[in-house]
Every structure is written in C-alpha cells, then in structure tokens.
Amino acid sequence: MAIQPWRTGKVIRIENATYNTRRYWFEIPELSSFDFEPGQFVQLDFPIHEKPAKRWRSYSIASWPDGTNVFELVIVLVEDGAGTPWLFNNVVVGSEIPVRGPQGVFTLHEENLQKIFFLFAPVQVLRLSGQWCIISAGIILLVEIFMSSSVAALQMICYTTMN
Ligand SMILES: Cc1cc2nc3c(=O)[nH]c(=O)nc-3n(C[C@H](O)[C@H](O)[C@H](O)COP(=O)(O)OP(=O)(O)OC[C@H]3O[C@@H](n4cnc5c(N)ncnc54)[C@H](O)[C@@H]3O)c2cc1C
C-alpha cells in the first residue's frame, strides 16, 4: 500500500473514556470517505519538536470502516510523554491536526478467520480493572473476530466497559 499524504484532520468530538483515556473522533474534510481496513493505524503530527520524525505518533483506528470521512482513536495519556500531554491539554473540538494514513498491514482477512489466534497483553486494562476485564476482553475479542470488525475496537470497548 502506498504511503498516504499528510491531510488535515479536524477533531469533531471528544469523550472521556476513563480518567486517563480519551476517545477522539477525527474528520478528514478533503475526503468524502476515509477508507481503511480494521487493524490499521494513523499517524498524528503533534507540534512538540522541530524535527518532523520526533513529532509523529501512531494510533490504531478504533472505529470500523463505515464509508464516511470520520474515524475514532482511543488515546491513553502518558503523563511523562511529549505528545499525549500536549494533546490532552491543547486539543479541543474544532482543532486541526495533520493526519497520515491509514497505514499498516496487520489486518483481518475473512478467508483467514478460522486460522487466527490472537494473543494480547492488556497491561493497562489489568492495572485498572482486575481480572474480570480479561474475561470480557476475551469474549469481545471472539465477537470481534467473528464479526470481522476492528480488533482495535477491543481496547475501546474495554475502556468503555470499565468507565
Ligand atoms: C502502531 C501503533 C499503534 C498505536 N496505537 C495506540 C493507540 O491506539 N492508543 C494509544 O494510546 N497509543 C497508541 N500507540 C502508542 C502511541 O504511538 C504513543 O507512543 C503514545 O501515545 C505515547 O506518546 P507520547 O508522545 O505521549 O509519549 P513519548 O514522548 O513518546 O514517551 C513515551 C514514554 O517513553 C519515555 N521516553 C521518551 N523518550 C525517551 C528517551 N529518549 N529515553 C528514555 N525514555 C524515553 C517517556 O518518558 C514516556 O514514558 C500506538 C503505537 C503504535 C506504534
């Protein structure tokens, strides 16, 4: 897949999912449809450094492809990080952030669904909510696989469930 150009991403909605996790909905005004496969991610360019490569952060797309130019990201605040504190403190509905994507080849393909096992390490989830969430996550993961939906949505559903 060819590398996509940087485009303007407009933040159209923000919701708190937990005390340190937020859901951000981005619109790409120049596109009528933001096309991606479940499992792909985007890069955001935060104005936190003069060198471009030190500004870029990757985020999995948490929504499913719905034929619109809107997608959702679920972002955890890293308190001693450079990018997420800037995001949490400065970005509001209406803010514009350069977005590049979709990117990534770790995606689900319907023909492989019977053969795939996912191992995952919900460290953040564990720390917050205990073992019950692993069970929920496992069930959600199975549903996700069979529904061919976004594996990244697992993270979002867990955060939402915990809230
Ligand atoms: C494919 C992909 C998908 C991702 N999807 C998501 C997602 O959906 N949601 C999400 O929340 N995150 C996701 N991430 C992680 C995300 O890209 C960022 O890494 C995360 O948000 C932290 O960024 P930050 O700028 O706040 O922290 P950073 O500034 O990158 O710092 C991260 C940590 O590293 C430490 N650190 C930084 N520089 C140094 C250094 N020189 N020496 C020692 N320690 C250092 C910091 O102290 C901090 O603890 C994804 C990453 C990848 C690669």
The ligand as a Tripos MOL2 file, in Angstrom:
@<TRIPOS>MOLECULE
LIG
   53    58     1     0     0
SMALL
NO_CHARGES

@<TRIPOS>ATOM
      1 C1          1.1300    1.0350   15.5150 C.3       1 LIG1
      2 C2          0.8980    1.7660   16.8310 C.ar      1 LIG1
      3 C3         -0.3860    1.9860   17.2580 C.ar      1 LIG1
      4 C4         -0.6100    2.6420   18.4660 C.ar      1 LIG1
      5 N1         -1.9000    2.8210   18.8770 N.ar      1 LIG1
      6 C5         -2.1490    3.4860   20.0170 C.ar      1 LIG1
      7 C6         -3.4970    3.7000   20.4460 C.ar      1 LIG1
      8 O1         -4.4680    3.2970   19.7900 O.2       1 LIG1
      9 N2         -3.6950    4.3930   21.5990 N.ar      1 LIG1
     10 C7         -2.6380    4.8530   22.3630 C.ar      1 LIG1
     11 O2         -2.8940    5.4810   23.3970 O.2       1 LIG1
     12 N3         -1.3530    4.6690   21.9630 N.ar      1 LIG1
     13 C8         -1.0850    4.0090   20.8160 C.ar      1 LIG1
     14 N4          0.2250    3.8410   20.4090 N.ar      1 LIG1
     15 C9          1.2930    4.4840   21.1940 C.3       1 LIG1
     16 C10         1.4880    5.9600   20.7130 C.3       1 LIG1
     17 O3          2.0180    5.9790   19.3910 O.3       1 LIG1
     18 C11         2.4690    6.7630   21.5840 C.3       1 LIG1
     19 O4          3.6410    6.0210   21.7440 O.3       1 LIG1
     20 C12         1.8880    7.0970   22.9500 C.3       1 LIG1
     21 O5          0.7070    7.8820   22.7980 O.3       1 LIG1
     22 C13         2.8940    7.8930   23.8050 C.3       1 LIG1
     23 O6          3.2060    9.0790   23.1460 O.3       1 LIG1
     24 P1          3.7770   10.3430   23.9430 P.3       1 LIG1
     25 O7          4.2730   11.3010   22.9140 O.co2     1 LIG1
     26 O8          2.7990   10.8550   24.9380 O.co2     1 LIG1
     27 O9          4.9700    9.7480   24.7800 O.3       1 LIG1
     28 P2          6.5360    9.7620   24.3590 P.3       1 LIG1
     29 O10         7.0660   11.1510   24.3770 O.co2     1 LIG1
     30 O11         6.6990    9.0100   23.0810 O.co2     1 LIG1
     31 O12         7.1440    8.9420   25.5610 O.3       1 LIG1
     32 C14         6.6890    7.6090   25.8470 C.3       1 LIG1
     33 C15         7.4750    7.0820   27.0260 C.3       1 LIG1
     34 O13         8.8330    6.9140   26.6450 O.3       1 LIG1
     35 C16         9.6720    7.6730   27.5070 C.3       1 LIG1
     36 N5         10.7490    8.2410   26.6950 N.ar      1 LIG1
     37 C17        10.6070    9.0960   25.6690 C.ar      1 LIG1
     38 N6         11.8190    9.4040   25.1650 N.ar      1 LIG1
     39 C18        12.7280    8.7260   25.9120 C.ar      1 LIG1
     40 C19        14.1290    8.6190   25.8860 C.ar      1 LIG1
     41 N7         14.8900    9.2790   24.9760 N.pl3     1 LIG1
     42 N8         14.7380    7.8290   26.7840 N.ar      1 LIG1
     43 C20        14.0250    7.1490   27.6870 C.ar      1 LIG1
     44 N9         12.6680    7.2000   27.7720 N.ar      1 LIG1
     45 C21        12.0440    7.9840   26.8980 C.ar      1 LIG1
     46 C22         8.7800    8.7410   28.1130 C.3       1 LIG1
     47 O14         9.2630    9.1450   29.3870 O.3       1 LIG1
     48 C23         7.4580    8.0150   28.2330 C.3       1 LIG1
     49 O15         7.3980    7.2670   29.4130 O.3       1 LIG1
     50 C24         0.4780    3.1350   19.2420 C.ar      1 LIG1
     51 C25         1.7810    2.9240   18.7760 C.ar      1 LIG1
     52 C26         1.9780    2.2400   17.6080 C.ar      1 LIG1
     53 C27         3.4090    2.0100   17.1410 C.3       1 LIG1
@<TRIPOS>BOND
     1     1     2 1
     2     2     3 ar
     3     2    52 ar
     4     3     4 ar
     5     4     5 ar
     6     4    50 ar
     7     5     6 ar
     8     6     7 ar
     9     6    13 1
    10     7     8 2
    11     7     9 ar
    12     9    10 ar
    13    10    11 2
    14    10    12 ar
    15    12    13 ar
    16    13    14 ar
    17    14    15 1
    18    14    50 ar
    19    15    16 1
    20    16    17 1
    21    16    18 1
    22    18    19 1
    23    18    20 1
    24    20    21 1
    25    20    22 1
    26    22    23 1
    27    23    24 1
    28    24    25 2
    29    24    26 1
    30    24    27 1
    31    27    28 1
    32    28    29 2
    33    28    30 1
    34    28    31 1
    35    31    32 1
    36    32    33 1
    37    33    34 1
    38    33    48 1
    39    34    35 1
    40    35    36 1
    41    35    46 1
    42    36    37 ar
    43    36    45 ar
    44    37    38 ar
    45    38    39 ar
    46    39    40 ar
    47    39    45 ar
    48    40    41 1
    49    40    42 ar
    50    42    43 ar
    51    43    44 ar
    52    44    45 ar
    53    46    47 1
    54    46    48 1
    55    48    49 1
    56    50    51 ar
    57    51    52 ar
    58    52    53 1
@<TRIPOS>SUBSTRUCTURE
     1 LIG1         1 GROUP 0 **** ****
